[in-house]
């Protein structure tokens, strides 16, 4: 499996009730938090469950995702 990064867009095996199957990763760790590209719903699941439900990585994020403690220096 490829490395998961913040901002990556993934396709899940089942579609969301809104009709979209594309999700954006917004948190990576022991748990994965994803946001639906269709309706904006946020779902959090453990990494093992996420890997089982994910079909493929559609796109990687090109922008650098920064934490809140970093300055613009």
mmCIF file of the N, C-alpha and C atoms, coordinates in Angstrom:
data_MODEL
# 
_entry.id   MODEL 
# 
loop_
_atom_site.group_PDB 
_atom_site.id 
_atom_site.type_symbol 
_atom_site.label_atom_id 
_atom_site.label_alt_id 
_atom_site.label_comp_id 
_atom_site.label_asym_id 
_atom_site.label_entity_id 
_atom_site.label_seq_id 
_atom_site.pdbx_PDB_ins_code 
_atom_site.Cartn_x 
_atom_site.Cartn_y 
_atom_site.Cartn_z 
_atom_site.occupancy 
_atom_site.B_iso_or_equiv 
_atom_site.pdbx_formal_charge 
_atom_site.auth_seq_id 
_atom_site.auth_comp_id 
_atom_site.auth_asym_id 
_atom_site.auth_atom_id 
_atom_site.pdbx_PDB_model_num 
ATOM 1   N N  . UNK A 1 1  ? 0.836   -1.195 0.000  1.00 0.00 ? 1  UNK A N  1 
ATOM 2   C CA . UNK A 1 1  ? 0.000   0.000  0.000  1.00 0.00 ? 1  UNK A CA 1 
ATOM 3   C C  . UNK A 1 1  ? 0.870   1.245  0.000  1.00 0.00 ? 1  UNK A C  1 
ATOM 4   N N  . UNK A 1 2  ? 0.436   2.252  -0.738 1.00 0.00 ? 2  UNK A N  1 
ATOM 5   C CA . UNK A 1 2  ? 1.168   3.505  -0.797 1.00 0.00 ? 2  UNK A CA 1 
ATOM 6   C C  . UNK A 1 2  ? 1.024   4.273  0.511  1.00 0.00 ? 2  UNK A C  1 
ATOM 7   N N  . UNK A 1 3  ? 1.937   5.200  0.733  1.00 0.00 ? 3  UNK A N  1 
ATOM 8   C CA . UNK A 1 3  ? 1.886   6.028  1.932  1.00 0.00 ? 3  UNK A CA 1 
ATOM 9   C C  . UNK A 1 3  ? 0.734   7.019  1.831  1.00 0.00 ? 3  UNK A C  1 
ATOM 10  N N  . UNK A 1 4  ? -0.021  7.158  2.906  1.00 0.00 ? 4  UNK A N  1 
ATOM 11  C CA . UNK A 1 4  ? -1.136  8.105  2.958  1.00 0.00 ? 4  UNK A CA 1 
ATOM 12  C C  . UNK A 1 4  ? -0.627  9.440  3.465  1.00 0.00 ? 4  UNK A C  1 
ATOM 13  N N  . UNK A 1 5  ? -1.042  10.530 2.816  1.00 0.00 ? 5  UNK A N  1 
ATOM 14  C CA . UNK A 1 5  ? -0.634  11.874 3.211  1.00 0.00 ? 5  UNK A CA 1 
ATOM 15  C C  . UNK A 1 5  ? -1.868  12.758 3.331  1.00 0.00 ? 5  UNK A C  1 
ATOM 16  N N  . UNK A 1 6  ? -1.733  13.824 4.095  1.00 0.00 ? 6  UNK A N  1 
ATOM 17  C CA . UNK A 1 6  ? -2.830  14.787 4.216  1.00 0.00 ? 6  UNK A CA 1 
ATOM 18  C C  . UNK A 1 6  ? -3.130  15.386 2.848  1.00 0.00 ? 6  UNK A C  1 
ATOM 19  N N  . UNK A 1 7  ? -4.395  15.520 2.546  1.00 0.00 ? 7  UNK A N  1 
ATOM 20  C CA . UNK A 1 7  ? -4.807  16.129 1.289  1.00 0.00 ? 7  UNK A CA 1 
ATOM 21  C C  . UNK A 1 7  ? -4.975  15.147 0.146  1.00 0.00 ? 7  UNK A C  1 
ATOM 22  N N  . UNK A 1 8  ? -4.551  13.888 0.307  1.00 0.00 ? 8  UNK A N  1 
ATOM 23  C CA . UNK A 1 8  ? -4.731  12.896 -0.748 1.00 0.00 ? 8  UNK A CA 1 
ATOM 24  C C  . UNK A 1 8  ? -6.218  12.627 -0.954 1.00 0.00 ? 8  UNK A C  1 
ATOM 25  N N  . UNK A 1 9  ? -6.596  12.357 -2.203 1.00 0.00 ? 9  UNK A N  1 
ATOM 26  C CA . UNK A 1 9  ? -7.967  12.003 -2.535 1.00 0.00 ? 9  UNK A CA 1 
ATOM 27  C C  . UNK A 1 9  ? -8.000  10.501 -2.776 1.00 0.00 ? 9  UNK A C  1 
ATOM 28  N N  . UNK A 1 10 ? -8.908  9.813  -2.076 1.00 0.00 ? 10 UNK A N  1 
ATOM 29  C CA . UNK A 1 10 ? -9.015  8.363  -2.200 1.00 0.00 ? 10 UNK A CA 1 
ATOM 30  C C  . UNK A 1 10 ? -10.416 7.984  -2.672 1.00 0.00 ? 10 UNK A C  1 
ATOM 31  N N  . UNK A 1 11 ? -10.489 6.826  -3.317 1.00 0.00 ? 11 UNK A N  1 
ATOM 32  C CA . UNK A 1 11 ? -11.779 6.275  -3.730 1.00 0.00 ? 11 UNK A CA 1 
ATOM 33  C C  . UNK A 1 11 ? -12.089 5.116  -2.810 1.00 0.00 ? 11 UNK A C  1 
ATOM 34  N N  . UNK A 1 12 ? -13.285 5.115  -2.240 1.00 0.00 ? 12 UNK A N  1 
ATOM 35  C CA . UNK A 1 12 ? -13.701 4.050  -1.334 1.00 0.00 ? 12 UNK A CA 1 
ATOM 36  C C  . UNK A 1 12 ? -14.501 3.002  -2.115 1.00 0.00 ? 12 UNK A C  1 
ATOM 37  N N  . UNK A 1 13 ? -14.606 1.800  -1.561 1.00 0.00 ? 13 UNK A N  1 
ATOM 38  C CA . UNK A 1 13 ? -15.294 0.704  -2.244 1.00 0.00 ? 13 UNK A CA 1 
ATOM 39  C C  . UNK A 1 13 ? -16.804 0.953  -2.379 1.00 0.00 ? 13 UNK A C  1 
ATOM 40  N N  . UNK A 1 14 ? -17.419 1.506  -1.345 1.00 0.00 ? 14 UNK A N  1 
ATOM 41  C CA . UNK A 1 14 ? -18.850 1.793  -1.391 1.00 0.00 ? 14 UNK A CA 1 
ATOM 42  C C  . UNK A 1 14 ? -19.060 3.298  -1.549 1.00 0.00 ? 14 UNK A C  1 
ATOM 43  N N  . UNK A 1 15 ? -20.143 3.676  -2.212 1.00 0.00 ? 15 UNK A N  1 
ATOM 44  C CA . UNK A 1 15 ? -20.457 5.096  -2.364 1.00 0.00 ? 15 UNK A CA 1 
ATOM 45  C C  . UNK A 1 15 ? -21.150 5.606  -1.103 1.00 0.00 ? 15 UNK A C  1 
ATOM 46  N N  . UNK A 1 16 ? -20.956 6.880  -0.843 1.00 0.00 ? 16 UNK A N  1 
ATOM 47  C CA . UNK A 1 16 ? -21.629 7.557  0.263  1.00 0.00 ? 16 UNK A CA 1 
ATOM 48  C C  . UNK A 1 16 ? -23.085 7.779  -0.142 1.00 0.00 ? 16 UNK A C  1 
ATOM 49  N N  . UNK A 1 17 ? -24.024 7.908  0.784  1.00 0.00 ? 17 UNK A N  1 
ATOM 50  C CA . UNK A 1 17 ? -25.425 8.149  0.424  1.00 0.00 ? 17 UNK A CA 1 
ATOM 51  C C  . UNK A 1 17 ? -25.637 9.380  -0.474 1.00 0.00 ? 17 UNK A C  1 
ATOM 52  N N  . UNK A 1 18 ? -24.694 10.336 -0.455 1.00 0.00 ? 18 UNK A N  1 
ATOM 53  C CA . UNK A 1 18 ? -24.829 11.503 -1.330 1.00 0.00 ? 18 UNK A CA 1 
ATOM 54  C C  . UNK A 1 18 ? -24.473 11.156 -2.777 1.00 0.00 ? 18 UNK A C  1 
ATOM 55  N N  . UNK A 1 19 ? -23.870 9.986  -3.015 1.00 0.00 ? 19 UNK A N  1 
ATOM 56  C CA . UNK A 1 19 ? -23.549 9.549  -4.368 1.00 0.00 ? 19 UNK A CA 1 
ATOM 57  C C  . UNK A 1 19 ? -22.068 9.608  -4.720 1.00 0.00 ? 19 UNK A C  1 
ATOM 58  N N  . UNK A 1 20 ? -21.252 10.212 -3.868 1.00 0.00 ? 20 UNK A N  1 
ATOM 59  C CA . UNK A 1 20 ? -19.826 10.345 -4.146 1.00 0.00 ? 20 UNK A CA 1 
ATOM 60  C C  . UNK A 1 20 ? -19.052 9.179  -3.529 1.00 0.00 ? 20 UNK A C  1 
ATOM 61  N N  . UNK A 1 21 ? -17.971 8.769  -4.205 1.00 0.00 ? 21 UNK A N  1 
ATOM 62  C CA . UNK A 1 21 ? -17.099 7.747  -3.627 1.00 0.00 ? 21 UNK A CA 1 
ATOM 63  C C  . UNK A 1 21 ? -15.676 8.281  -3.461 1.00 0.00 ? 21 UNK A C  1 
ATOM 64  N N  . UNK A 1 22 ? -15.492 9.597  -3.630 1.00 0.00 ? 22 UNK A N  1 
ATOM 65  C CA . UNK A 1 22 ? -14.191 10.249 -3.477 1.00 0.00 ? 22 UNK A CA 1 
ATOM 66  C C  . UNK A 1 22 ? -14.137 10.967 -2.126 1.00 0.00 ? 22 UNK A C  1 
ATOM 67  N N  . UNK A 1 23 ? -13.029 10.788 -1.407 1.00 0.00 ? 23 UNK A N  1 
ATOM 68  C CA . UNK A 1 23 ? -12.845 11.364 -0.081 1.00 0.00 ? 23 UNK A CA 1 
ATOM 69  C C  . UNK A 1 23 ? -11.469 11.991 0.006  1.00 0.00 ? 23 UNK A C  1 
ATOM 70  N N  . UNK A 1 24 ? -11.326 13.070 0.793  1.00 0.00 ? 24 UNK A N  1 
ATOM 71  C CA . UNK A 1 24 ? -10.051 13.731 1.025  1.00 0.00 ? 24 UNK A CA 1 
ATOM 72  C C  . UNK A 1 24 ? -9.582  13.403 2.433  1.00 0.00 ? 24 UNK A C  1 
ATOM 73  N N  . UNK A 1 25 ? -8.319  13.012 2.561  1.00 0.00 ? 25 UNK A N  1 
ATOM 74  C CA . UNK A 1 25 ? -7.758  12.671 3.872  1.00 0.00 ? 25 UNK A CA 1 
ATOM 75  C C  . UNK A 1 25 ? -7.428  13.969 4.609  1.00 0.00 ? 25 UNK A C  1 
ATOM 76  N N  . UNK A 1 26 ? -7.963  14.126 5.824  1.00 0.00 ? 26 UNK A N  1 
ATOM 77  C CA . UNK A 1 26 ? -7.709  15.336 6.601  1.00 0.00 ? 26 UNK A CA 1 
ATOM 78  C C  . UNK A 1 26 ? -6.977  15.056 7.907  1.00 0.00 ? 26 UNK A C  1 
ATOM 79  N N  . UNK A 1 27 ? -6.778  13.773 8.263  1.00 0.00 ? 27 UNK A N  1 
ATOM 80  C CA . UNK A 1 27 ? -5.986  13.407 9.441  1.00 0.00 ? 27 UNK A CA 1 
ATOM 81  C C  . UNK A 1 27 ? -5.402  12.024 9.221  1.00 0.00 ? 27 UNK A C  1 
ATOM 82  N N  . UNK A 1 28 ? -4.116  11.883 9.525  1.00 0.00 ? 28 UNK A N  1 
ATOM 83  C CA . UNK A 1 28 ? -3.436  10.598 9.380  1.00 0.00 ? 28 UNK A CA 1 
ATOM 84  C C  . UNK A 1 28 ? -2.760  10.258 10.694 1.00 0.00 ? 28 UNK A C  1 
ATOM 85  N N  . UNK A 1 29 ? -2.915  9.036  11.127 1.00 0.00 ? 29 UNK A N  1 
ATOM 86  C CA . UNK A 1 29 ? -2.312  8.552  12.363 1.00 0.00 ? 29 UNK A CA 1 
ATOM 87  C C  . UNK A 1 29 ? -2.813  7.150  12.607 1.00 0.00 ? 29 UNK A C  1 
ATOM 88  N N  . UNK A 1 30 ? -3.014  6.786  13.868 1.00 0.00 ? 30 UNK A N  1 
ATOM 89  C CA . UNK A 1 30 ? -3.611  5.489  14.171 1.00 0.00 ? 30 UNK A CA 1 
ATOM 90  C C  . UNK A 1 30 ? -5.037  5.447  13.640 1.00 0.00 ? 30 UNK A C  1 
ATOM 91  N N  . UNK A 1 31 ? -5.677  6.619  13.628 1.00 0.00 ? 31 UNK A N  1 
ATOM 92  C CA . UNK A 1 31 ? -7.002  6.782  13.030 1.00 0.00 ? 31 UNK A CA 1 
ATOM 93  C C  . UNK A 1 31 ? -6.860  7.641  11.783 1.00 0.00 ? 31 UNK A C  1 
ATOM 94  N N  . UNK A 1 32 ? -7.758  7.447  10.831 1.00 0.00 ? 32 UNK A N  1 
ATOM 95  C CA . UNK A 1 32 ? -7.781  8.229  9.601  1.00 0.00 ? 32 UNK A CA 1 
ATOM 96  C C  . UNK A 1 32 ? -9.086  9.014  9.588  1.00 0.00 ? 32 UNK A C  1 
ATOM 97  N N  . UNK A 1 33 ? -8.999  10.319 9.304  1.00 0.00 ? 33 UNK A N  1 
ATOM 98  C CA . UNK A 1 33 ? -10.199 11.146 9.189  1.00 0.00 ? 33 UNK A CA 1 
ATOM 99  C C  . UNK A 1 33 ? -10.300 11.590 7.733  1.00 0.00 ? 33 UNK A C  1 
ATOM 100 N N  . UNK A 1 34 ? -11.485 11.402 7.145  1.00 0.00 ? 34 UNK A N  1 
ATOM 101 C CA . UNK A 1 34 ? -11.696 11.737 5.740  1.00 0.00 ? 34 UNK A CA 1 
ATOM 102 C C  . UNK A 1 34 ? -12.934 12.609 5.583  1.00 0.00 ? 34 UNK A C  1 
ATOM 103 N N  . UNK A 1 35 ? -12.919 13.451 4.524  1.00 0.00 ? 35 UNK A N  1 
ATOM 104 C CA . UNK A 1 35 ? -14.051 14.350 4.225  1.00 0.00 ? 35 UNK A CA 1 
ATOM 105 C C  . UNK A 1 35 ? -14.606 13.982 2.857  1.00 0.00 ? 35 UNK A C  1 
ATOM 106 N N  . UNK A 1 36 ? -15.919 13.813 2.772  1.00 0.00 ? 36 UNK A N  1 
ATOM 107 C CA . UNK A 1 36 ? -16.588 13.461 1.522  1.00 0.00 ? 36 UNK A CA 1 
ATOM 108 C C  . UNK A 1 36 ? -16.461 14.619 0.531  1.00 0.00 ? 36 UNK A C  1 
ATOM 109 N N  . UNK A 1 37 ? -16.098 14.306 -0.701 1.00 0.00 ? 37 UNK A N  1 
ATOM 110 C CA . UNK A 1 37 ? -15.968 15.337 -1.736 1.00 0.00 ? 37 UNK A CA 1 
ATOM 111 C C  . UNK A 1 37 ? -17.322 15.823 -2.225 1.00 0.00 ? 37 UNK A C  1 
ATOM 112 N N  . UNK A 1 38 ? -18.359 15.028 -2.002 1.00 0.00 ? 38 UNK A N  1 
ATOM 113 C CA . UNK A 1 38 ? -19.695 15.412 -2.461 1.00 0.00 ? 38 UNK A CA 1 
ATOM 114 C C  . UNK A 1 38 ? -20.422 16.335 -1.501 1.00 0.00 ? 38 UNK A C  1 
ATOM 115 N N  . UNK A 1 39 ? -20.531 15.925 -0.230 1.00 0.00 ? 39 UNK A N  1 
ATOM 116 C CA . UNK A 1 39 ? -21.359 16.681 0.714  1.00 0.00 ? 39 UNK A CA 1 
ATOM 117 C C  . UNK A 1 39 ? -20.575 17.307 1.870  1.00 0.00 ? 39 UNK A C  1 
ATOM 118 N N  . UNK A 1 40 ? -19.303 16.929 2.038  1.00 0.00 ? 40 UNK A N  1 
ATOM 119 C CA . UNK A 1 40 ? -18.496 17.518 3.098  1.00 0.00 ? 40 UNK A CA 1 
ATOM 120 C C  . UNK A 1 40 ? -18.567 16.804 4.435  1.00 0.00 ? 40 UNK A C  1 
ATOM 121 N N  . UNK A 1 41 ? -19.280 15.694 4.501  1.00 0.00 ? 41 UNK A N  1 
ATOM 122 C CA . UNK A 1 41 ? -19.387 14.918 5.746  1.00 0.00 ? 41 UNK A CA 1 
ATOM 123 C C  . UNK A 1 41 ? -18.011 14.413 6.144  1.00 0.00 ? 41 UNK A C  1 
ATOM 124 N N  . UNK A 1 42 ? -17.711 14.426 7.450  1.00 0.00 ? 42 UNK A N  1 
ATOM 125 C CA . UNK A 1 42 ? -16.418 13.963 7.950  1.00 0.00 ? 42 UNK A CA 1 
ATOM 126 C C  . UNK A 1 42 ? -16.626 12.647 8.691  1.00 0.00 ? 42 UNK A C  1 
ATOM 127 N N  . UNK A 1 43 ? -15.777 11.664 8.376  1.00 0.00 ? 43 UNK A N  1 
ATOM 128 C CA . UNK A 1 43 ? -15.837 10.331 8.985  1.00 0.00 ? 43 UNK A CA 1 
ATOM 129 C C  . UNK A 1 43 ? -14.451 9.995  9.509  1.00 0.00 ? 43 UNK A C  1 
ATOM 130 N N  . UNK A 1 44 ? -14.417 9.391  10.713 1.00 0.00 ? 44 UNK A N  1 
ATOM 131 C CA . UNK A 1 44 ? -13.149 8.961  11.294 1.00 0.00 ? 44 UNK A CA 1 
ATOM 132 C C  . UNK A 1 44 ? -13.216 7.459  11.529 1.00 0.00 ? 44 UNK A C  1 
ATOM 133 N N  . UNK A 1 45 ? -12.160 6.742  11.133 1.00 0.00 ? 45 UNK A N  1 
ATOM 134 C CA . UNK A 1 45 ? -12.117 5.293  11.340 1.00 0.00 ? 45 UNK A CA 1 
ATOM 135 C C  . UNK A 1 45 ? -10.684 4.866  11.623 1.00 0.00 ? 45 UNK A C  1 
ATOM 136 N N  . UNK A 1 46 ? -10.541 3.700  12.243 1.00 0.00 ? 46 UNK A N  1 
ATOM 137 C CA . UNK A 1 46 ? -9.187  3.235  12.525 1.00 0.00 ? 46 UNK A CA 1 
ATOM 138 C C  . UNK A 1 46 ? -8.510  2.835  11.210 1.00 0.00 ? 46 UNK A C  1 
ATOM 139 N N  . UNK A 1 47 ? -7.185  2.834  11.220 1.00 0.00 ? 47 UNK A N  1 
ATOM 140 C CA . UNK A 1 47 ? -6.403  2.625  10.003 1.00 0.00 ? 47 UNK A CA 1 
ATOM 141 C C  . UNK A 1 47 ? -6.699  1.272  9.345  1.00 0.00 ? 47 UNK A C  1 
ATOM 142 N N  . UNK A 1 48 ? -6.829  0.205  10.124 1.00 0.00 ? 48 UNK A N  1 
ATOM 143 C CA . UNK A 1 48 ? -7.084  -1.121 9.559  1.00 0.00 ? 48 UNK A CA 1 
ATOM 144 C C  . UNK A 1 48 ? -8.418  -1.155 8.815  1.00 0.00 ? 48 UNK A C  1 
ATOM 145 N N  . UNK A 1 49 ? -9.443  -0.534 9.387  1.00 0.00 ? 49 UNK A N  1 
ATOM 146 C CA . UNK A 1 49 ? -10.754 -0.475 8.746  1.00 0.00 ? 49 UNK A CA 1 
ATOM 147 C C  . UNK A 1 49 ? -10.684 0.368  7.477  1.00 0.00 ? 49 UNK A C  1 
ATOM 148 N N  . UNK A 1 50 ? -9.942  1.485  7.535  1.00 0.00 ? 50 UNK A N  1 
ATOM 149 C CA . UNK A 1 50 ? -9.799  2.354  6.381  1.00 0.00 ? 50 UNK A CA 1 
ATOM 150 C C  . UNK A 1 50 ? -9.126  1.617  5.217  1.00 0.00 ? 50 UNK A C  1 
ATOM 151 N N  . UNK A 1 51 ? -8.042  0.900  5.503  1.00 0.00 ? 51 UNK A N  1 
ATOM 152 C CA . UNK A 1 51 ? -7.308  0.171  4.457  1.00 0.00 ? 51 UNK A CA 1 
ATOM 153 C C  . UNK A 1 51 ? -8.212  -0.881 3.816  1.00 0.00 ? 51 UNK A C  1 
ATOM 154 N N  . UNK A 1 52 ? -9.056  -1.516 4.612  1.00 0.00 ? 52 UNK A N  1 
ATOM 155 C CA . UNK A 1 52 ? -9.972  -2.530 4.098  1.00 0.00 ? 52 UNK A CA 1 
ATOM 156 C C  . UNK A 1 52 ? -11.037 -1.907 3.184  1.00 0.00 ? 52 UNK A C  1 
ATOM 157 N N  . UNK A 1 53 ? -11.502 -0.701 3.525  1.00 0.00 ? 53 UNK A N  1 
ATOM 158 C CA . UNK A 1 53 ? -12.586 -0.060 2.773  1.00 0.00 ? 53 UNK A CA 1 
ATOM 159 C C  . UNK A 1 53 ? -12.111 0.783  1.590  1.00 0.00 ? 53 UNK A C  1 
ATOM 160 N N  . UNK A 1 54 ? -10.819 1.124  1.545  1.00 0.00 ? 54 UNK A N  1 
ATOM 161 C CA . UNK A 1 54 ? -10.293 1.970  0.475  1.00 0.00 ? 54 UNK A CA 1 
ATOM 162 C C  . UNK A 1 54 ? -10.063 1.151  -0.791 1.00 0.00 ? 54 UNK A C  1 
ATOM 163 N N  . UNK A 1 55 ? -10.434 1.706  -1.934 1.00 0.00 ? 55 UNK A N  1 
ATOM 164 C CA . UNK A 1 55 ? -10.223 1.031  -3.211 1.00 0.00 ? 55 UNK A CA 1 
ATOM 165 C C  . UNK A 1 55 ? -8.879  1.436  -3.802 1.00 0.00 ? 55 UNK A C  1 
ATOM 166 N N  . UNK A 1 56 ? -8.644  2.769  -3.930 1.00 0.00 ? 56 UNK A N  1 
ATOM 167 C CA . UNK A 1 56 ? -7.376  3.244  -4.477 1.00 0.00 ? 56 UNK A CA 1 
ATOM 168 C C  . UNK A 1 56 ? -7.178  4.721  -4.151 1.00 0.00 ? 56 UNK A C  1 
ATOM 169 N N  . UNK A 1 57 ? -5.924  5.165  -4.296 1.00 0.00 ? 57 UNK A N  1 
ATOM 170 C CA . UNK A 1 57 ? -5.604  6.582  -4.143 1.00 0.00 ? 57 UNK A CA 1 
ATOM 171 C C  . UNK A 1 57 ? -5.764  7.228  -5.509 1.00 0.00 ? 57 UNK A C  1 
ATOM 172 N N  . UNK A 1 58 ? -6.645  8.229  -5.602 1.00 0.00 ? 58 UNK A N  1 
ATOM 173 C CA . UNK A 1 58 ? -6.947  8.877  -6.873 1.00 0.00 ? 58 UNK A CA 1 
ATOM 174 C C  . UNK A 1 58 ? -5.930  9.968  -7.184 1.00 0.00 ? 58 UNK A C  1 
ATOM 175 N N  . UNK A 1 59 ? -5.582  10.777 -6.177 1.00 0.00 ? 59 UNK A N  1 
ATOM 176 C CA . UNK A 1 59 ? -4.645  11.868 -6.405 1.00 0.00 ? 59 UNK A CA 1 
ATOM 177 C C  . UNK A 1 59 ? -3.896  12.233 -5.150 1.00 0.00 ? 59 UNK A C  1 
ATOM 178 N N  . UNK A 1 60 ? -2.658  12.677 -5.340 1.00 0.00 ? 60 UNK A N  1 
ATOM 179 C CA . UNK A 1 60 ? -1.835  13.109 -4.215 1.00 0.00 ? 60 UNK A CA 1 
ATOM 180 C C  . UNK A 1 60 ? -1.893  14.617 -4.097 1.00 0.00 ? 60 UNK A C  1 
ATOM 181 N N  . UNK A 1 61 ? -1.762  15.102 -2.883 1.00 0.00 ? 61 UNK A N  1 
ATOM 182 C CA . UNK A 1 61 ? -1.762  16.537 -2.633 1.00 0.00 ? 61 UNK A CA 1 
ATOM 183 C C  . UNK A 1 61 ? -0.403  17.120 -3.011 1.00 0.00 ? 61 UNK A C  1 
ATOM 184 N N  . UNK A 1 62 ? -0.411  18.231 -3.742 1.00 0.00 ? 62 UNK A N  1 
ATOM 185 C CA . UNK A 1 62 ? 0.830   18.904 -4.116 1.00 0.00 ? 62 UNK A CA 1 
ATOM 186 C C  . UNK A 1 62 ? 1.213   19.991 -3.128 1.00 0.00 ? 62 UNK A C  1 
ATOM 187 N N  . UNK A 1 63 ? 0.229   20.518 -2.409 1.00 0.00 ? 63 UNK A N  1 
ATOM 188 C CA . UNK A 1 63 ? 0.507   21.608 -1.475 1.00 0.00 ? 63 UNK A CA 1 
ATOM 189 C C  . UNK A 1 63 ? 0.997   21.065 -0.139 1.00 0.00 ? 63 UNK A C  1 
ATOM 190 N N  . UNK A 1 64 ? 1.826   21.834 0.517  1.00 0.00 ? 64 UNK A N  1 
ATOM 191 C CA . UNK A 1 64 ? 2.363   21.455 1.815  1.00 0.00 ? 64 UNK A CA 1 
ATOM 192 C C  . UNK A 1 64 ? 1.316   21.759 2.877  1.00 0.00 ? 64 UNK A C  1 
ATOM 193 N N  . UNK A 1 65 ? 0.981   20.768 3.685  1.00 0.00 ? 65 UNK A N  1 
ATOM 194 C CA . UNK A 1 65 ? 0.017   20.958 4.764  1.00 0.00 ? 65 UNK A CA 1 
ATOM 195 C C  . UNK A 1 65 ? 0.809   21.256 6.015  1.00 0.00 ? 65 UNK A C  1 
ATOM 196 N N  . UNK A 1 66 ? 0.539   22.407 6.622  1.00 0.00 ? 66 UNK A N  1 
ATOM 197 C CA . UNK A 1 66 ? 1.311   22.857 7.777  1.00 0.00 ? 66 UNK A CA 1 
ATOM 198 C C  . UNK A 1 66 ? 0.485   22.792 9.037  1.00 0.00 ? 66 UNK A C  1 
ATOM 199 N N  . UNK A 1 67 ? 1.175   22.608 10.147 1.00 0.00 ? 67 UNK A N  1 
ATOM 200 C CA . UNK A 1 67 ? 0.516   22.613 11.445 1.00 0.00 ? 67 UNK A CA 1 
ATOM 201 C C  . UNK A 1 67 ? 0.290   24.028 11.924 1.00 0.00 ? 67 UNK A C  1 
ATOM 202 N N  . UNK A 1 68 ? -0.426  24.177 13.021 1.00 0.00 ? 68 UNK A N  1 
ATOM 203 C CA . UNK A 1 68 ? -0.758  25.500 13.533 1.00 0.00 ? 68 UNK A CA 1 
ATOM 204 C C  . UNK A 1 68 ? 0.378   26.136 14.312 1.00 0.00 ? 68 UNK A C  1 
ATOM 205 N N  . UNK A 1 69 ? 1.397   25.349 14.724 1.00 0.00 ? 69 UNK A N  1 
ATOM 206 C CA . UNK A 1 69 ? 2.498   25.884 15.523 1.00 0.00 ? 69 UNK A CA 1 
ATOM 207 C C  . UNK A 1 69 ? 3.632   26.461 14.681 1.00 0.00 ? 69 UNK A C  1 
ATOM 208 N N  . UNK A 1 70 ? 3.558   26.335 13.364 1.00 0.00 ? 70 UNK A N  1 
ATOM 209 C CA . UNK A 1 70 ? 4.630   26.807 12.506 1.00 0.00 ? 70 UNK A CA 1 
ATOM 210 C C  . UNK A 1 70 ? 4.411   28.273 12.125 1.00 0.00 ? 70 UNK A C  1 
ATOM 211 N N  . UNK A 1 71 ? 5.491   29.018 11.976 1.00 0.00 ? 71 UNK A N  1 
ATOM 212 C CA . UNK A 1 71 ? 5.387   30.417 11.564 1.00 0.00 ? 71 UNK A CA 1 
ATOM 213 C C  . UNK A 1 71 ? 5.703   30.532 10.078 1.00 0.00 ? 71 UNK A C  1 
ATOM 214 N N  . UNK A 1 72 ? 5.519   31.718 9.527  1.00 0.00 ? 72 UNK A N  1 
ATOM 215 C CA . UNK A 1 72 ? 5.756   31.961 8.110  1.00 0.00 ? 72 UNK A CA 1 
ATOM 216 C C  . UNK A 1 72 ? 7.194   32.351 7.802  1.00 0.00 ? 72 UNK A C  1 
ATOM 217 N N  . UNK A 1 73 ? 8.114   32.181 8.737  1.00 0.00 ? 73 UNK A N  1 
ATOM 218 C CA . UNK A 1 73 ? 9.510   32.556 8.526  1.00 0.00 ? 73 UNK A CA 1 
ATOM 219 C C  . UNK A 1 73 ? 10.148  31.774 7.425  1.00 0.00 ? 73 UNK A C  1 
# 
